[in-house]
Amino acid sequence: MNLKDLAQTLGLSPTTVSRALNGYPEVNEATRERVIRAAKEHNYHPNARAIRLATGRAMAVGHVIAIANQHEIVNPVFADFIAGAGETYSRNDYDMLLSVVPDEEEAQTYRAMKVKGNVDGVIVHGPRENDPRIPLLREIGLPFVVHGRATGATEPYSWLDVNNRRAIQQATEYLIGLGHRRIALVNGLEFMDFAIRRRRGYLDALAAHQIAPDPALMASGEMTELAGFRAARAMLALPDPPTAFVAASMLSGMGVRRAIEGAGLKLGRDVSVIIFDDELSYLKNGEERPIFTAMRSSVRQAGRLVAEMLLAKIANPDAPEVERMLEAELVEGMSTGPAPRG
C-alpha cells in the first residue's frame, strides 16, 4: 500500500495523511491517531528518502556520549532509557544515531551534526551543574531536550526529570519513621544535577527531624555495585555505623547489600536499605514481593516521553519550551525494617 492508497482508504488527502504521519502541528490529534492506527493496520511505512526530500529532515535523532561517561552504555538504566526512546522513534519512522566521542570533542560533535544535517535534534544525557551543552545547542540552533535538569542554567530549555530531591527526602523520612537516626547516603557523582538534588533531599529530611548530618555517612561516586560495596563497607566499619542506607541506584544497593552480608548482618533486620530506580527491564527487584524497598520510577517510560517531546519540538520548533516533572513512588520491599534496639 502506498500513500495515495492509504489516503483513499481514510477518505483524506495524501497531504493530510503525510502531515499526520510526520507530526505537523496543524493536524488535529484525533485525525493523527486515526491515520497512525490505519497505517499500522495496513502495514504502511512511508518512504524514508521521500520524507527527507519533502521535509528536509534527516529523520534521525542524535545521542552523544562522552568517553568519560561511556559506562552509561552498559548501565541498565541507560539501556532502559534508550529502549523506551527507541519505541517512540520506531513508531514515528525515526532512526537513532549514537556517537561515543572523547570529552574534548563533544562540543565539536554537536556542531558537526548541525552542519551535516544528519540528525534533526538531540537528547542531552547526564546534565551537570551549569551545563555548557545547553547554551551551545541554543547557539547552533540544534533542537534538543534534556533528560534531567541543569542547576545554574539561565535560559529556558525543554526538559523531563524525576523529582530527585523529593524522592530522596521521602526515602529518608521513611527510614526516620522506622526509628533510624544513623542513615547513610550512597549517592551518585555530585557534579551531576540529579545527585546534587538527591543530597539536598537527604539533608532536608534530616534537618526537618533535627538530626545532625554526619559527613562520614555520605559518599559520592559511580553508581556501580563495586562503588556501593566499598562505600558501605567503610561506613559499617565506623565506631558508630549506620543502621540504614539510601542508595542512588539498584546497582549501588546491590553493593550495599553485599557489604551488609559480608559484615555478618542481615538485610532488613540489622541494616535497612532503600534504593532508587528499581523498575528495570533486565534487572528485576524480586518477583512477587520486591527485595529492596525502592523509590520507583520507570526509566523506560521517561525515554518514551523525552523522545516524544523532542519529535514534537522538531515538528514545531517555534513552540514554547516544555518542562515536565515526574514523581517517584515508594514501594515497600524486604530490605527495610525498624531500627535495631541499642
C-alpha positions in Angstrom: 0.0 0.0 0.0 1.3 3.4 -0.9 0.5 6.9 0.5 -2.3 7.5 -2.1 -4.0 4.2 -1.3 -3.9 4.9 2.4 -5.3 8.3 1.9 -8.2 6.9 -0.2 -8.9 4.3 2.4 -9.2 7.0 5.1 -11.1 9.5 2.8 -8.4 12.1 3.4 -6.0 13.9 1.1 -2.5 12.5 0.7 -1.1 15.8 2.1 -3.1 15.4 5.3 -2.0 11.8 5.7 1.6 12.7 5.2 1.4 15.6 7.6 -0.3 13.5 10.2 2.4 10.8 10.0 5.2 13.4 10.2 4.0 15.2 13.3 2.9 18.5 11.7 1.1 20.5 14.5 -1.8 21.7 12.2 -3.2 18.2 12.1 -5.6 17.6 15.0 -4.8 14.8 17.4 -7.9 12.7 16.5 -7.0 12.7 12.8 -3.3 11.9 13.6 -4.3 8.9 15.8 -6.7 7.7 13.1 -4.0 7.9 10.4 -1.4 6.2 12.6 -3.8 3.4 13.5 -4.7 2.8 9.8 -1.0 2.8 8.8 -0.3 0.1 11.4 -3.3 -2.0 10.3 -2.3 -1.8 6.6 1.5 -2.2 7.4 2.2 1.1 5.7 5.6 2.7 6.1 6.5 6.0 4.4 9.5 6.0 2.1 12.3 7.5 4.3 14.0 9.0 1.3 10.8 10.7 0.1 10.2 12.1 3.6 13.7 13.5 3.7 13.3 15.2 0.3 9.8 16.5 1.1 10.5 17.8 4.6 14.2 18.5 4.6 14.5 16.4 7.7 17.2 13.7 8.4 14.6 11.5 10.2 17.1 10.7 12.9 17.8 11.8 16.5 21.3 12.0 18.0 22.6 10.8 21.3 26.2 11.9 22.1 28.1 10.0 24.9 31.4 11.4 26.0 34.1 8.7 26.8 34.2 9.8 30.4 30.5 8.7 30.6 30.6 5.7 28.3 29.9 3.4 31.3 26.3 4.6 30.7 26.1 2.5 27.6 26.3 -0.7 29.6 24.3 0.6 32.6 20.8 -1.0 32.7 19.3 2.4 33.4 20.7 3.9 30.2 19.7 0.7 28.3 16.1 1.1 29.5 16.0 4.7 28.6 17.2 4.0 25.0 14.8 1.1 24.7 11.9 3.5 25.6 13.1 6.2 23.3 13.6 3.7 20.5 9.9 2.7 20.8 8.9 6.3 20.1 11.4 6.6 17.2 10.3 3.4 15.6 6.6 4.4 15.8 7.4 7.7 14.1 9.8 6.2 11.5 12.9 7.9 13.0 16.4 6.4 13.3 18.8 6.9 16.2 22.4 8.0 15.8 24.6 7.1 18.8 28.0 8.8 18.9 30.7 7.9 21.5 33.4 10.6 21.5 36.3 11.9 23.5 35.3 14.5 26.1 37.2 17.3 24.3 35.3 16.5 21.1 31.8 16.6 22.5 31.0 20.2 21.6 32.5 19.7 18.1 30.4 16.6 17.6 27.2 18.7 18.2 28.4 21.3 15.7 29.2 18.7 13.1 25.7 17.2 13.5 24.2 20.6 12.8 26.4 21.3 9.8 26.0 17.8 8.3 22.3 17.8 8.9 22.4 14.1 9.8 20.1 14.5 12.8 17.0 16.7 13.4 17.7 17.0 17.1 19.4 15.5 20.1 18.7 14.3 23.6 21.1 15.5 26.2 22.1 12.9 28.9 23.5 13.4 32.4 23.1 17.2 32.8 25.7 18.8 35.0 25.7 22.0 37.1 26.0 25.0 34.7 26.0 22.5 31.8 27.8 24.1 28.8 25.9 22.0 26.3 22.7 23.9 26.8 23.9 27.3 25.7 26.0 25.6 22.9 22.9 23.8 21.4 20.9 27.0 21.6 23.7 28.9 19.9 24.0 26.5 17.0 20.2 26.0 16.6 20.0 22.3 17.1 16.7 21.2 18.7 17.3 19.4 22.0 15.5 18.1 25.1 17.4 17.4 28.3 16.8 14.2 30.3 17.1 15.8 33.7 17.8 19.4 34.6 20.9 21.6 34.8 21.3 23.6 38.0 22.5 27.1 37.2 21.2 27.2 33.6 20.0 30.7 33.0 18.0 30.3 29.7 14.8 28.3 29.2 15.1 24.8 27.7 12.9 21.7 27.4 13.5 19.0 30.0 11.9 16.0 31.6 13.1 14.9 35.1 12.1 12.9 38.1 11.7 14.8 41.3 15.0 13.6 42.7 15.1 15.9 45.8 11.6 14.9 46.9 12.2 11.2 46.2 15.3 11.0 48.4 13.6 13.2 51.0 10.7 10.8 51.1 13.0 7.8 51.4 15.0 9.3 54.2 11.8 10.3 56.1 10.5 6.7 55.7 13.6 5.4 57.4 13.3 8.0 60.1 9.8 6.9 60.7 11.1 3.4 61.3 13.3 4.8 64.1 16.6 5.1 62.2 18.9 8.0 63.1 22.2 6.9 61.6 21.2 7.0 58.0 23.8 6.9 55.2 23.6 8.3 51.7 25.4 6.4 48.9 25.0 9.0 46.2 25.9 9.4 42.5 28.7 11.7 41.3 27.8 15.1 42.9 28.8 17.3 39.9 25.7 15.7 38.2 22.5 17.6 38.7 20.4 14.6 39.9 23.0 13.8 42.6 23.0 17.4 43.8 19.3 17.4 44.2 19.3 14.0 45.9 21.8 15.1 48.6 19.6 18.2 49.1 16.6 16.0 49.7 18.5 13.8 52.2 19.8 16.8 54.1 16.3 18.4 54.1 14.8 15.3 55.7 17.5 15.1 58.4 17.1 18.8 59.2 13.3 18.5 59.5 13.8 15.9 62.2 16.7 17.7 64.0 19.2 15.0 63.0 22.7 16.4 62.6 24.3 15.2 59.3 27.5 13.2 59.6 29.9 13.6 56.7 31.2 10.1 57.4 27.8 8.8 56.4 27.8 10.5 52.9 29.5 9.0 49.9 29.6 10.1 46.3 30.7 8.0 43.4 29.9 6.0 40.3 26.5 4.2 40.6 28.1 0.7 40.4 27.9 -2.4 42.6 31.6 -2.1 43.5 31.4 1.6 44.5 28.3 0.9 46.6 30.1 -2.1 48.3 33.2 -0.1 49.1 31.3 2.9 50.5 29.0 0.7 52.6 31.9 -1.5 53.9 33.8 1.6 55.1 30.7 3.0 56.8 29.8 -0.2 58.5 33.4 -0.3 60.0 32.8 3.0 61.8 32.6 3.0 65.6 29.0 4.2 65.3 27.9 2.6 62.0 24.7 3.4 60.1 21.6 1.3 60.7 20.1 2.3 57.3 21.3 3.3 53.8 19.7 5.3 51.0 21.4 4.1 47.7 21.3 6.0 44.4 20.5 3.0 42.2 19.8 -0.7 42.1 23.4 -1.4 41.4 24.6 0.7 44.3 22.1 -1.0 46.5 23.3 -4.5 45.5 26.8 -3.4 46.5 25.5 -2.1 49.9 23.7 -5.4 50.4 27.0 -7.3 49.7 28.8 -5.2 52.4 26.0 -5.8 54.9 26.1 -9.6 54.4 29.9 -9.6 54.4 29.8 -8.0 57.8 27.6 -10.8 59.1 24.5 -8.7 59.2 21.0 -9.3 57.9 19.4 -7.0 55.3 16.1 -5.6 56.6 16.7 -6.7 60.2 20.1 -5.3 61.2 20.5 -2.8 58.5 17.8 -1.3 56.2 18.3 -0.2 52.6 16.2 1.9 50.2 17.2 2.2 46.5 16.3 4.4 43.6 15.1 3.3 40.1 14.1 -0.3 40.5 11.8 -0.7 37.5 14.3 -2.0 35.1 13.6 -4.5 32.3 16.7 -6.6 32.7 17.4 -6.3 36.4 14.3 -7.1 38.4 13.7 -6.2 42.0 12.5 -9.7 43.0 9.3 -11.4 41.9 6.0 -11.1 43.8 7.5 -9.0 46.7 10.3 -6.6 46.0 13.7 -7.4 47.5 14.5 -3.8 48.0 12.3 -1.0 49.3 12.6 1.5 46.4 11.7 4.9 45.1 10.3 3.6 41.8 10.3 5.5 38.5 10.2 4.0 35.1 13.3 5.0 33.1 11.8 3.2 30.0 8.7 5.5 30.2 11.0 8.5 30.7 12.8 7.5 27.4 9.4 7.3 25.6 8.3 10.7 26.9 11.6 12.5 26.2 11.6 11.2 22.7 8.0 12.3 22.1 8.9 15.8 23.5 11.9 16.1 21.1 9.9 14.9 18.0 7.2 17.4 18.8 9.9 20.1 19.1 11.3 19.1 15.7 7.9 19.3 14.2 7.1 22.7 15.7 10.4 24.5 16.5 8.7 27.8 17.5 6.5 26.2 20.2 7.3 27.2 23.8 9.8 25.2 25.8 8.3 22.3 27.8 9.2 21.3 31.3 7.9 18.0 32.7 8.4 16.7 36.2 7.7 13.0 37.2 7.3 11.8 40.8 8.8 8.6 42.1 6.7 6.2 44.1 7.8 4.5 47.3 7.4 0.7 47.0 8.0 -1.3 50.2 10.2 -4.4 50.0 12.1 -6.8 52.3 15.1 -4.6 52.7 13.7 -2.2 55.4 12.6 -2.7 59.0 12.6 -1.0 62.4 15.9 0.4 63.7 17.5 -2.3 65.8 17.4 -1.6 69.6 20.5 -0.3 71.1 
